[in-house]
Amino acid sequence: MTAIVDATVFLSVGILGGILGSILGIGGGVLMTPFLLLAGYDILVAVPASLLAIVGTSMGGLYVYDEKNLIRYDLAVYAEGFTIPGTITGVMIASAGFKQVMKLTLAVILALISIEMMRTYLGDSSSGSKAEQARKARPLLGYTSMYFAGLISVLAGIGGGVLKVPILTKLLGMDVKEAVATSKLMVGITGAAGALGYFIGGYLNSCLALSLLAGSITGGLIGSKTGARLSGRTIAFLFSIFLLAMSVLVVVRG
């Protein structure tokens, strides 16, 4: 009976994360992991399941970007060469039992996303022309940052798109549309690498992870149909407050 209850909770969390993620245009991992923690699950149960679910949600709709030639496959493969070692490091840290490090990483990421969402939607979100971005590119720092993006993604149970898109645009000089499309592919690779690492370590519960994945895909379909009816600025503002509160709760309950 407990297994059925757990699978139902993961399915429900996946649906909720998929709906909100689709409406807000962000990955479900940043929602699903804290939801599961607040529901009482261990972070070493929540994070691996979230990473596997991210693989499916990341791949969904990827063909649309491919048809528009927005995905930079060469850059994605090269950047993941720096990211995957970060995921390996993250799995090693998690496997060593540093749960508080994982929770603190998640809390900090939630707070930073909250601040960035509020700044983007309520402030000046201009990023300059493509030519200006290219001139400001700092490849060495950009690719080095990908290592830490992988590390943080695996510790916090997120795909890392919220980290990779800024790196691709501000440090690697990519156009924002290409960055979003390329990041969508990259987070799937990062999620797969992280989930595989946790699986090898014996931390991935496949049944619960698949329940989360099924829920996130369902929620994504629902969210894509309802999101257009809502005010983007209002949602973003309220959600930024929500994420900040979640960040505090993760620390307090940790």
HUWO-V746380 format. One record per residue. N is the residue number from 0. SS is DSSP state (a for helix, b for strand, c for the rest). OMEGA is omega in radians with two decimals (* if undefined). D_CENTER is the distance of its C-alpha to the mean C-alpha in Angstrom with 1 decimal. Layout:
BEGIN
n->[N | N]
ss->[SS | SS]
omega->[OMEGA | OMEGA]
d_center->[D_CENTER | D_CENTER]
END
This chain:
BEGIN
n->[0 | 1 | 2 | 3 | 4 | 5 | 6 | 7 | 8 | 9 | 10 | 11 | 12 | 13 | 14 | 15 | 16 | 17 | 18 | 19 | 20 | 21 | 22 | 23 | 24 | 25 | 26 | 27 | 28 | 29 | 30 | 31 | 32 | 33 | 34 | 35 | 36 | 37 | 38 | 39 | 40 | 41 | 42 | 43 | 44 | 45 | 46 | 47 | 48 | 49 | 50 | 51 | 52 | 53 | 54 | 55 | 56 | 57 | 58 | 59 | 60 | 61 | 62 | 63 | 64 | 65 | 66 | 67 | 68 | 69 | 70 | 71 | 72 | 73 | 74 | 75 | 76 | 77 | 78 | 79 | 80 | 81 | 82 | 83 | 84 | 85 | 86 | 87 | 88 | 89 | 90 | 91 | 92 | 93 | 94 | 95 | 96 | 97 | 98 | 99 | 100 | 101 | 102 | 103 | 104 | 105 | 106 | 107 | 108 | 109 | 110 | 111 | 112 | 113 | 114 | 115 | 116 | 117 | 118 | 119 | 120 | 121 | 122 | 123 | 124 | 125 | 126 | 127 | 128 | 129 | 130 | 131 | 132 | 133 | 134 | 135 | 136 | 137 | 138 | 139 | 140 | 141 | 142 | 143 | 144 | 145 | 146 | 147 | 148 | 149 | 150 | 151 | 152 | 153 | 154 | 155 | 156 | 157 | 158 | 159 | 160 | 161 | 162 | 163 | 164 | 165 | 166 | 167 | 168 | 169 | 170 | 171 | 172 | 173 | 174 | 175 | 176 | 177 | 178 | 179 | 180 | 181 | 182 | 183 | 184 | 185 | 186 | 187 | 188 | 189 | 190 | 191 | 192 | 193 | 194 | 195 | 196 | 197 | 198 | 199 | 200 | 201 | 202 | 203 | 204 | 205 | 206 | 207 | 208 | 209 | 210 | 211 | 212 | 213 | 214 | 215 | 216 | 217 | 218 | 219 | 220 | 221 | 222 | 223 | 224 | 225 | 226 | 227 | 228 | 229 | 230 | 231 | 232 | 233 | 234 | 235 | 236 | 237 | 238 | 239 | 240 | 241 | 242 | 243 | 244 | 245 | 246 | 247 | 248 | 249 | 250 | 251 | 252 | 253]
ss->[c | a | a | a | a | a | a | a | a | a | a | a | a | a | a | a | a | a | a | a | a | a | a | a | c | c | c | c | a | a | a | a | a | a | a | a | a | a | c | c | c | c | a | a | a | a | a | a | a | a | a | a | a | a | a | a | a | a | a | c | c | a | a | a | a | a | a | c | c | c | c | c | a | a | a | a | a | a | a | a | a | a | a | a | a | a | a | a | a | a | a | a | a | a | a | c | c | c | a | a | a | a | a | a | a | a | a | a | a | a | a | a | a | a | a | a | a | a | a | a | a | a | c | c | c | c | c | c | c | a | a | a | a | a | a | c | c | c | a | a | a | a | a | a | a | a | a | a | a | a | a | a | a | a | a | a | c | c | c | c | a | a | a | a | a | a | a | a | a | a | a | c | c | c | c | a | a | a | a | a | a | a | a | a | a | a | a | a | a | a | a | a | a | a | a | a | a | a | a | a | c | c | c | c | c | a | a | a | a | a | a | a | a | a | a | a | a | a | a | a | a | a | a | a | a | a | a | a | a | c | c | a | a | a | a | a | a | a | a | a | a | a | a | a | a | a | a | a | a | a | a | a | a | c]
omega->[3.14 | 3.14 | 3.14 | 3.13 | 3.14 | -3.14 | 3.12 | 3.12 | -3.14 | 3.10 | -3.13 | 3.11 | 3.10 | 3.13 | -3.14 | 3.13 | 3.12 | 3.13 | -3.10 | 3.14 | 3.14 | -3.13 | -3.06 | 3.13 | 3.11 | -3.13 | -3.10 | -3.07 | -3.12 | 3.08 | -3.01 | -3.11 | 3.12 | 3.09 | -3.12 | 3.10 | -3.13 | 3.08 | 3.05 | -3.13 | 3.11 | -3.09 | 3.10 | 2.98 | -3.07 | -3.04 | 3.14 | 3.13 | 3.13 | -3.12 | 3.12 | 3.11 | -3.14 | 3.14 | -3.13 | -3.12 | 3.11 | -3.10 | -3.12 | 3.10 | -3.12 | -3.12 | -3.14 | 3.11 | -3.14 | 3.14 | 3.14 | 3.12 | -3.13 | -3.08 | 3.08 | -3.05 | -3.11 | -3.14 | -3.14 | -3.13 | -3.12 | -3.11 | 3.12 | 3.04 | 3.06 | -3.07 | -3.05 | 3.03 | 3.07 | 3.11 | 3.12 | 3.10 | -3.14 | 3.12 | 3.13 | 3.12 | 3.14 | -3.12 | 3.13 | 3.06 | -3.14 | -3.08 | -3.14 | 3.07 | 3.13 | -3.12 | 3.12 | 3.10 | 3.12 | -3.11 | 3.14 | 3.14 | 3.12 | 3.14 | -3.14 | 3.11 | 3.11 | -3.13 | -3.13 | 3.12 | 3.14 | 3.13 | -3.09 | -3.03 | -3.10 | -3.12 | -3.12 | -3.08 | -3.12 | -3.07 | 3.13 | -3.13 | 3.14 | 3.13 | 3.12 | 3.12 | -3.13 | -3.14 | -3.11 | -3.08 | 3.10 | -3.00 | -3.09 | 3.12 | -3.12 | -3.12 | 3.07 | 3.14 | 3.13 | 3.09 | -3.12 | 3.06 | 3.10 | 3.12 | -3.11 | -3.12 | -3.08 | 3.11 | -3.07 | -3.14 | 3.12 | -3.14 | 3.10 | 3.13 | -3.14 | 3.08 | -3.00 | 3.13 | 3.07 | 3.12 | -3.11 | -3.08 | -3.01 | -3.09 | -3.14 | 2.98 | -3.12 | 2.99 | -3.03 | 3.13 | 3.09 | -3.13 | 3.13 | -3.13 | -3.13 | 3.12 | 3.14 | 3.07 | -3.06 | -3.10 | 3.08 | 3.11 | 3.12 | 3.12 | 3.13 | 3.14 | 3.13 | 3.13 | 3.11 | 3.12 | 3.12 | 3.11 | 3.11 | 3.13 | 3.10 | -3.09 | -3.06 | 3.03 | -3.01 | -3.12 | -3.14 | -3.14 | 3.13 | 3.06 | 3.11 | 3.13 | 3.13 | 3.13 | -3.10 | 3.10 | 3.11 | 3.13 | 3.11 | 3.12 | 3.12 | -3.10 | -3.13 | -3.13 | -3.09 | -3.05 | -3.08 | -3.10 | -3.05 | 3.12 | -3.10 | -3.11 | -3.14 | 3.13 | -3.09 | -3.13 | -3.14 | -3.10 | 3.09 | 3.08 | 3.14 | -3.14 | 3.12 | 3.10 | 3.11 | 3.12 | 3.14 | -3.11 | 3.12 | 3.13 | -3.09 | -3.11 | 3.14 | *]
d_center->[30.9 | 28.2 | 26.2 | 26.5 | 25.5 | 22.3 | 21.4 | 22.2 | 20.0 | 17.0 | 17.9 | 18.3 | 15.0 | 13.4 | 15.6 | 14.9 | 11.1 | 11.8 | 14.4 | 12.8 | 9.7 | 12.3 | 14.6 | 12.4 | 10.8 | 7.2 | 4.5 | 6.2 | 4.6 | 5.3 | 8.4 | 9.5 | 9.7 | 11.8 | 13.7 | 14.8 | 15.8 | 17.9 | 19.3 | 20.7 | 18.9 | 18.8 | 15.6 | 16.6 | 16.6 | 13.4 | 11.0 | 12.5 | 12.6 | 9.0 | 8.4 | 11.3 | 10.3 | 7.2 | 10.1 | 12.2 | 10.2 | 9.3 | 13.0 | 14.2 | 16.1 | 15.6 | 19.4 | 19.8 | 18.4 | 20.5 | 23.6 | 23.2 | 23.0 | 19.9 | 18.1 | 19.3 | 19.5 | 21.6 | 19.3 | 16.2 | 18.3 | 19.7 | 16.5 | 15.1 | 18.4 | 17.4 | 13.8 | 15.0 | 17.6 | 15.0 | 13.3 | 16.9 | 17.7 | 14.9 | 16.1 | 19.6 | 19.0 | 17.5 | 20.4 | 22.9 | 22.2 | 20.6 | 18.8 | 19.5 | 17.7 | 14.5 | 15.1 | 16.0 | 13.0 | 10.8 | 13.5 | 13.7 | 10.0 | 10.6 | 13.9 | 13.0 | 10.6 | 13.6 | 16.1 | 14.5 | 14.3 | 17.9 | 19.0 | 17.8 | 19.2 | 22.2 | 23.2 | 23.7 | 20.8 | 23.0 | 21.8 | 25.1 | 26.4 | 25.1 | 28.1 | 27.5 | 23.9 | 25.4 | 28.1 | 25.7 | 23.7 | 23.6 | 22.6 | 23.4 | 21.2 | 18.4 | 18.4 | 18.9 | 15.9 | 13.8 | 15.2 | 13.8 | 10.3 | 10.6 | 12.4 | 10.0 | 7.0 | 9.7 | 11.3 | 8.8 | 7.2 | 3.5 | 3.1 | 4.3 | 5.3 | 6.4 | 8.4 | 9.6 | 11.0 | 13.2 | 14.2 | 15.2 | 17.1 | 18.6 | 19.4 | 19.7 | 21.4 | 19.6 | 20.1 | 17.2 | 17.5 | 17.6 | 14.6 | 12.4 | 14.0 | 13.8 | 10.2 | 9.7 | 11.9 | 10.6 | 7.1 | 9.4 | 11.8 | 9.7 | 8.6 | 12.4 | 13.7 | 12.1 | 13.2 | 16.5 | 17.1 | 16.7 | 18.9 | 21.5 | 21.5 | 22.2 | 19.3 | 17.7 | 19.3 | 19.2 | 20.8 | 18.3 | 15.3 | 17.1 | 17.8 | 14.2 | 13.6 | 16.8 | 16.0 | 12.6 | 14.6 | 17.5 | 15.7 | 14.2 | 17.8 | 19.2 | 16.9 | 17.7 | 21.3 | 21.4 | 19.2 | 21.9 | 24.3 | 22.6 | 22.8 | 19.7 | 20.9 | 21.8 | 18.5 | 16.5 | 19.1 | 19.2 | 15.5 | 15.4 | 18.2 | 16.6 | 13.5 | 16.2 | 18.2 | 15.5 | 15.1 | 18.9 | 19.1 | 16.9 | 19.3 | 22.4 | 21.9 | 20.8]
END
